[in-house]
Amino acid sequence: MSNALPPTTMSPIDTRYARIIAIALPVLLANLAMPLQSVIDTAIIGNMNDTAKLAGIGLAVQLLSLLLVSFNFLQYASSGLSAQALGQLNNKDFSNNNHVPSPLLSILQRALVLAFMIGMVLLLTKPWLIDIGLRALSANPDSGAAAKTYLDVRFWGVIAELMNFAFIGWFAGQSKTRYMLYQQGFIAIANIILTLFFVFAMDMGLVGVALGTAIAFWMGVVLALWLSRLHLKISWRALFTADPQHFSKNKMLRLFSLNKDIFIRTLILTLSFAWITRLSAQSGDIILAANAILLQVLSISAFALDGVAVSAETLSGQAAGRRDWVRFRIIVKRTGIVSYGLAIILSAIWWLAMPIYLAFMTNIDAVFSLAYDYHLYAVLLPLVGVGAYWLDGIFFGLTAGNIIRNAALILAAIFFPLSRLLYEQWDVTGIWLSVWSLLLLRMLILAGFLYHAHQTGSYEKLQLDH
């Protein structure tokens, strides 16, 4: 990469706190709609007065996460490629329906085709995936049966959920965060309405919960297609017209190759949380159900904190691109301050809202009591985990894919034996200490790489992808 241009030819990067928050806020709002799907399902099932069903939804959500998050490279690839393609258009006017910005549209089309193909494979192998997955998570007979009932129906929305990754990345790469918010908010609202209808009006139980979510995701795909057409200002026919030159083998494989390191990192993190779910399942359905409710706190908080992580990624990437390491250090410091400030606010909100939240999530006395006993571990999750999400953003901005991968491999080598030891020593408390250690280790390992670069003044070496 060449040295930065002289200051007279390049405007300085805006590192004000206001700019950091301006980038983070729309992403935060859009992200908060995303975990609502599992929260809604968990809350409705948690009020069915059946511990096995609530434990089963915990297993089902974790298994789905393990399968689907492994393919979230569809989001990262769509984001990066669409950003590049938009830049190459050089602000050309593509408002004429007869003119299609082929590279930009083709990126979305390729991602959707790939999402459909992966989804079809998952759908066709559904019986084996569910059976093997639930055995790997140590499901008890009753909770396992409940999870299977839910997953048998929810799997019909898997293709739509994978397409959702592609749309989120494609919109984000073009800074169309309001479209992300429209789509995710619409899915959440549709999910609530449909699920309540199927469960209470149609008395469909677990099947109704899964069916409402699956249909909501498919409705989200239709809305996202309409938003895409609106954004590109093209006809429906043009939207579904493919340019063969953009569907070569190399261009399809690029969706994989761009994010192989992120895939490894995400897979390790997902397996780590699957391992925590397995430990909960081994401790019985009540513990599994209580932990499933409390871990939703981490899911919601992580999506909120990711808004600031996107700010860190955007601004640190700009500074790294210019080799402006003075501003890079300012960005690291200020995004860190904003991240921890948000984490304090989130923990305070959870501390105040936890009794109401637990009452909303379940009417099972034994589950409520156990969750309340351990609620402080969940309340502190934003503060414990914020460093991991913030530094993830910094390293994504540096496009230091192999460092992100290596950090995850180091994490796996330490976390799994440590977690087993904590569980054997302190049982349920050990499970929560394992969650904390997973988050803290992620922060400490990445901080070690960053501190070494700071001490040696070798920030360029972090940009190994360049």
Residue pairs with C-beta under 8 A, 6 or more apart in sequence:
1 321
1 323
1 463
1 466
3 323
4 10
4 322
4 323
4 324
5 322
10 322
12 327
13 315
13 318
13 319
13 322
13 324
13 327
13 331
14 315
15 315
15 327
15 330
15 331
15 334
17 334
17 337
17 338
19 311
19 315
20 308
20 311
20 315
20 334
20 335
20 338
21 311
21 338
23 310
23 311
23 314
23 315
24 307
24 308
24 310
24 311
24 338
25 307
26 177
26 178
26 180
26 181
26 307
27 172
27 177
27 180
27 306
27 307
27 310
27 311
28 303
28 304
28 306
28 307
28 308
29 181
29 307
30 177
30 178
30 180
30 181
30 184
30 185
31 184
31 303
31 304
31 306
31 307
32 300
32 303
32 304
33 181
33 184
33 185
33 187
33 188
34 184
34 303
35 296
35 299
35 300
35 302
35 303
36 188
36 191
37 187
37 188
37 191
37 213
37 216
37 217
38 61
38 296
38 299
39 296
39 299
39 300
40 188
40 191
40 192
40 195
40 213
41 57
41 61
41 150
41 191
41 195
41 209
41 210
41 213
42 54
42 57
42 58
42 61
42 292
42 293
42 296
42 361
43 360
43 361
43 362
44 195
44 196
44 199
44 209
45 53
45 54
45 56
45 57
45 206
45 209
46 54
46 57
46 289
46 293
46 361
46 362
46 363
46 364
46 367
47 361
47 362
47 363
48 54
48 205
49 363
49 364
50 146
50 364
51 285
51 286
51 289
51 364
51 366
51 367
52 140
52 142
52 143
52 145
52 146
52 285
53 143
53 146
53 206
54 285
54 289
54 292
54 293
54 362
54 364
54 367
55 140
55 142
55 143
55 146
55 281
55 285
55 286
55 288
55 289
55 292
56 139
56 142
56 143
56 144
56 145
56 146
56 147
56 148
56 149
56 150
56 206
57 146
57 147
57 150
57 206
57 209
57 292
58 143
58 277
58 280
58 288
58 289
58 291
58 292
58 295
59 134
59 137
59 139
59 143
59 144
59 147
59 277
59 281
59 288
60 146
60 147
60 150
60 151
60 154
61 292
62 137
62 273
62 274
62 277
63 130
63 133
63 134
63 137
63 147
63 151
63 274
64 151
64 154
64 158
65 270
65 273
65 274
66 133
66 270
66 271
66 274
67 122
67 129
67 133
67 158
68 158
68 161
68 162
68 165
69 266
69 270
70 263
70 266
70 267
70 270
71 115
71 118
71 162
71 165
72 165
72 266
73 255
73 256
73 258
73 259
73 260
73 262
73 263
73 266
74 111
74 114
74 115
74 162
74 165
74 166
74 169
74 255
75 165
75 166
75 168
75 169
75 172
76 169
76 258
76 259
76 262
77 111
77 169
77 254
77 255
77 256
77 258
77 259
78 107
78 108
78 111
78 165
78 166
78 167
78 168
78 169
78 170
78 173
78 255
79 169
79 170
79 172
79 173
80 173
80 258
81 107
81 173
81 254
81 255
81 258
82 104
82 107
82 108
82 169
82 170
82 173
82 174
83 173
83 174
85 101
85 103
85 104
85 107
86 104
86 173
86 174
88 103
89 101
89 103
89 104
92 101
94 100
94 101
94 232
94 233
94 234
95 233
96 233
97 233
97 234
97 235
97 238
100 232
100 234
100 238
100 241
101 232
102 243
102 246
103 246
104 174
104 232
105 232
105 234
105 238
105 239
106 242
106 243
106 246
106 247
106 251
107 170
107 246
108 166
108 167
108 170
108 228
109 242
109 246
109 247
110 246
110 247
110 251
110 252
110 255
111 166
111 169
111 170
111 255
112 163
112 166
113 247
113 252
114 166
114 252
114 255
115 159
115 162
115 163
115 165
115 166
116 159
116 162
116 163
118 162
119 158
119 159
119 160
119 161
119 162
119 163
120 159
122 129
122 155
122 158
123 155
123 156
123 158
123 159
126 151
126 152
126 155
130 147
130 148
130 151
130 152
130 155
134 144
134 147
134 148
136 274
136 278
137 274
137 277
137 278
137 281
138 278
138 281
138 282
139 147
139 281
140 281
140 284
140 285
142 285
143 281
143 285
143 288
146 206
149 206
149 207
149 210
150 206
150 207
150 209
150 210
151 210
152 210
153 207
153 210
153 211
153 214
154 210
154 213
154 214
155 214
156 214
157 213
157 214
157 215
157 216
157 217
157 218
160 214
160 217
160 218
160 220
160 221
161 217
163 221
163 224
164 183
164 187
164 217
164 220
164 221
164 224
167 183
167 221
167 224
167 228
168 180
168 183
168 184
170 228
171 177
171 179
171 180
171 183
171 227
171 231
172 180
174 231
176 231
179 224
179 227
179 231
182 223
182 227
183 220
183 223
183 224
183 227
184 220
186 219
186 220
186 223
187 216
187 217
187 219
187 220
188 216
190 215
190 216
190 219
190 220
191 212
191 213
191 216
193 212
194 211
194 212
194 213
194 215
194 216
195 208
195 209
195 211
195 212
195 213
195 216
196 212
197 208
197 212
198 204
198 207
198 208
198 209
198 211
198 212
199 205
199 208
199 209
199 212
202 208
204 211
225 239
228 239
229 235
229 236
229 239
232 238
232 239
256 263
259 401
260 401
261 401
261 402
261 404
261 405
262 401
262 404
262 405
264 405
264 408
264 409
265 404
265 405
265 407
265 408
268 408
268 409
268 411
268 412
269 408
269 442
271 412
272 411
272 412
272 415
272 416
272 438
273 295
273 438
275 416
275 419
276 291
276 295
276 419
276 431
276 434
276 435
276 438
277 288
277 291
279 419
279 423
279 430
279 431
279 434
280 287
280 288
280 291
280 292
280 431
281 288
283 427
283 428
283 431
286 366
286 367
286 370
287 370
287 428
287 431
289 362
289 364
289 367
290 367
290 370
290 371
290 374
291 371
291 374
291 431
293 358
293 361
293 362
293 367
293 371
294 371
294 374
294 375
294 377
294 378
295 378
295 435
296 361
297 350
297 357
297 378
297 379
297 381
298 378
298 381
298 385
298 435
301 343
301 346
301 350
301 381
301 382
301 385
302 385
302 389
304 342
304 346
304 382
305 339
305 342
305 343
305 346
305 382
305 385
305 386
305 389
305 390
306 389
306 393
308 335
308 338
308 339
308 342
308 389
308 390
308 393
309 339
309 389
309 390
309 392
309 393
309 396
310 393
311 335
311 338
311 393
312 331
312 332
312 335
312 339
312 390
312 393
312 394
312 397
313 393
313 394
313 396
313 397
314 397
315 331
315 335
315 397
316 328
316 331
316 332
316 335
316 393
316 394
316 397
316 398
317 396
317 397
317 398
317 399
318 397
319 325
319 327
319 328
319 331
320 328
320 397
320 398
320 399
320 459
320 462
320 463
323 460
325 457
325 459
328 459
329 454
332 394
332 450
335 390
335 393
335 394
336 390
339 386
339 387
339 389
339 390
340 383
340 386
340 390
342 382
342 386
343 382
343 383
343 385
343 386
344 382
344 383
346 382
347 379
347 380
347 381
347 382
347 383
350 357
350 378
350 379
350 381
350 382
351 379
354 372
354 375
354 378
354 379
355 372
358 368
358 371
358 372
358 375
359 368
361 371
362 368
362 371
370 428
374 428
374 429
374 432
377 432
377 435
377 436
380 436
381 435
381 436
381 439
384 436
384 439
384 440
385 439
385 443
387 439
387 440
387 442
387 443
387 447
388 439
388 440
388 442
388 443
388 446
391 442
391 443
391 446
391 447
391 450
392 404
392 442
392 446
394 446
394 450
395 403
395 404
395 407
395 446
395 449
395 450
395 462
396 404
398 459
398 462
398 463
399 463
399 465
399 466
400 462
400 463
400 464
400 465
401 464
401 465
402 464
402 465
403 449
403 462
403 464
407 442
407 445
407 446
407 449
410 445
411 438
411 441
411 442
411 445
414 441
415 434
415 437
415 438
415 441
418 434
418 437
419 430
419 434
419 437
419 438
422 430
422 431
422 433
422 434
422 437
423 430
423 431
423 434
424 430
426 433
449 462
450 462
452 458
453 459
453 461
453 462
